[in-house]
Amino acid sequence: MSAPHPLTPEQVTAFYDAHRTVRLYRTQLDGSPLPLLEAHLEAILHAAQRAPTDATAQLYSLIRLTRPEVRAQAAALTNNAHLATASEAFVVCADVRRTARVLEVSGRAAGHWPAVAVHFGLGDAVMAGTNLLTAAELLGYQGCWIGGVLNGLDGLLDLLKLPTGVLPFAALTIGLPAEAPPQRPRVPRPLVIHTNEYHDGTPEQLHEAVAVMNPIAARGDKPGDWARLLGAYFGVGGGMEGREPHLVAALKRQGLWAGGEEEGTWRPAQPEPTGENAG
């Protein structure tokens, strides 16, 4: 079935051109988060759950952060203060635990597929989070994906009591913007849209991409240098190298490491004994 009120190409383009990553949100007078209207929150959560999924499994969970102390700790762990001030804050997780538990209570055994768990779990998590953010923007809000969960993965696993089979991908904040950041550039289309087969960019195309993207790295009156920024993240000694061992450790801790059979064997935890049979 087609959309009930299809937009024009120009309207679709304008909607996505209006997207901004926003970290400063309107708050209440005391600085606490400004609550969303209940109907808005319901629509946003509904949108998240309508996201596509592979094999019907819905391999994701959203941890909604509502208690101020939890938000404050999450903000400190991720180095993202707006987790404490946004109208809504979530940690978007890959979650293969629930599927295994459904199989368990149905008298079936979960298979061994840690690499597939990461592949489809992260895909489902991203699609659900993207639906959530798009719905929020349709309602007049803006938001921010937060990759800084990798700055404090171990602490987040403890804070959110995430069991094996559940891995944070990113945090996501939404609210009414209290800033108006400029539109950020994107890499030229020929480098990201390939037809029928992959094509490496020529040196000239890559230099052009750097020139297009340089403004994203500008700071104050200093001109931008995108290659320098990429190097700070992805180059030798960059931030991503520093994050790598923490992510590997979290994958192992959550039973999602496929680097070796002994590290990636994940099975649903056995339920705690209760009542008369507790021993």
N, C-alpha and C positions, 0 to 999 in steps of 0.2 A: 504494500500500500504506500502510495506517495505521501509526502508531507501534507498536512491539511491546508497549510497556507505557505506554499513554497515562496522562497525569497528570490529576488533577482540576483544574477551574478554580482552586480555592483553592491547590493546589500550584504551579501556574504563576504565580499572582499572588505567592505567597510567594517564589518563586525570583527574580523580577525586583525585588521589594521588598528583597531581600537584596543587590542590586547596590550597590557602592560604588566610587567612584574613589579608588584608593589610590596614594600616592606613597612611603610608607615600607614597606620590605619586610624580612623576616627575612633575615639574612646569616650567613655563616660567622663564626667568632670573630675572624678578621682583617679583617672588613668586606667581604670579597669576596662575589660573588653566590652564593647557595645554589642548587646545580644542581637542576633538575627530574629526577624519575625518568624514565628513558629511555622507558618505556611511556607516561607522561603527555605527554612532548614529542611522541611519535609520534602520539598521539590528537589533540593540539591542532593539529598541522600537517595531519593528515588532515582535520580539520574545516574548516580554512581552504580546502583544495583542493576540498571538496565544496560550496563556495558557488555560488549561481546565477551565471550569466553571460549576456550577450547575444550572440547569433549564434555561440555556441560558442567565442568567441575567448579568454576568460580574460585580459582585458587588465589584468593586474596582476602585480607581483612583490613578494615580501617579502625585504628585506635583513636577515638575522639577524646581529646584532652579538655577536661572541663574544670578540674580542681586547680586553683591558683598555684598550690605548691608543686603539683605535677608539671604544670606549664613552666614554672620557674626553673625547675630542675632540667626539663627538656631543653629550655632555652640555653641554659648554661652548658649542657652537654654538647649541643650542636653549634654553639657560638652564634645563635640567631635570636636576638632579643625579642623580635616581633612574634615569636611563638607565645609570648606571655601577654601580648596586647591585641592580637587579631581577634575578630569576632568569633571565628572558629579556627581550631587548629587540629590537625589529624596527623597521625603517623601511618603511612600507607605501606602495607606489608604484603609480601608473598606469603601465602599460607597453604601448605599442603597437608597440614595436620588434620584439618576438619575432614578432608576427603578420606584419609586413612581411617579416621574414627568412624565415619559412616560405613565404610566397608567392614570394620571390626564389629560394630553393633549389628550388622546384617549377616554376620557369620562368615565373612570373607576376609582373606588375608591381603594386606597391602603389599604391592610388589616393591622391588628395589629400583628406584629411578631418580637418584639425587640430581643428576645433570638436567634431566627433563623437568624436575621440580623447579629448578632455578629458571630454566628457559620459560616455561609456561606460567610459573608463579609470578615472575617479574612482569611478563607481558600482561597478565590479567590485572595485576596491581596498577600498572601504568594506565591501562584503558579505563579502569574504574576511577582513578584519580583525575584523569583528563575529562571524563564525563562530569565529575563533580565540579571541577573548575569551570568548565564551559557553561554548565547550568548556572553557576554563581555569576558569571559574567553576563549571561542573558538577563539576570535579575538586577544588574547594576553594580555588582561587586567586582573587586579585583583580587588577585591572590599572588602567591609565590610558592613555587616548588623549592624545597630545601634539601640539597644534597649533603648538607652538613651533618646529617645523621651519621655519616662515616667518621666524623670527628669524635664521636662518643658512643660507638656501637655497643661496647660491652656494658656501659652504664645504662643505655637505653633498654637492653635486654633485661637487665635487673629491674629498672624503674617500672617498665610496663609488664613485667612478669611474663615475658614471651617464652613459651615452651618450645621444645624441639619441633622443627617443621615450620616455624614462623620466623621470617627474616624481614627487618625493616628495609624498605627501598628508599624512601624519602619522607620528609614531612611536607605538609601542605597547609598554608594559611589562607584565609579569605576574610574580607571585610570591606567596609567603605573606605576608599583611598583618602589619605591625608597628604598625598604628594601627587605630582603630575610629571612622572619621568618621561623623557623623550622616547620615541619609537626607536628600537634598536635595529641595527642592520642585520642582514642575513647573507650567508654565502651565496654567490650567484648561482642561479638555478642549474646551469649546465654541469656544475660539479656535484649536485645532489640528486638530480633527476636523470636517470640513465634509461636508455631505450634498448630493450632486448638483451643487452649485456653490459657489464661494467666497463667503464672507460676511465683510466687514470687521467687526471688533469695534467695538462702541459705545464711546464714551468711558468709560462706567461699567464695561464689561467690562474695558477696558484698565487702568483704575485698580485694579480688583479683582485683575487679574493682577500688577500691581506690588506690591500688598499681600501677595499669596500668596508672591511670589518674594523679597521683601525679606530674609528670613532668610539667603538664599544669599550675600548681600553683607555680612553682619555680620562684624566683625573685633574679637575680644576682647570688651570690654564696650561697644563702639560699636554702636548699632543699624544694621541693614542698610538700604541705599538702592539697590535694584536699578536704578532709572532712572539713578542716578549711575554705577553700574558699567557699564551698557550704553553710557552716554555716553563713558566712558573707553576703551572698546573701539571703538565704532561711531560716535560723535559726531564733530563737526568737530574736527580736531586729535587725534583718538583713535588708538589703537594700530593699528587696521586701515588707516587712511590711511597710516600710516608703513610698513606691510607691503606696501601695494599696488604700489609701483614695483618692489620686489624680486621679487614674484610675476610681474609682467608681464615683467621681465627674464629670469626663469627660464623662463617659457613660450617666450619668443623664443629663448633659448639652446638649449632642448631641441626646437625646431622645432614647438612646439605652439600658437603664437600665431595666432589666426584674424583678427586685426585688419587684416591686409593680405596680399595674395598673396605679396609678397616676404618677409614675415616668417614665414609659416606653412607654407612649402613644406618638408616633411620627406620624405626618402627614406632607406632604410636605408643605412648607411655601407658602402662597398665594403670587402671583406676585404683585410687587409694582404698584400702579395705575400710568398711564402715559397719556400724551396728554390731550384732552378735558375732559376726565372723571376723571382726578386726582382731589381729593378733599382735 
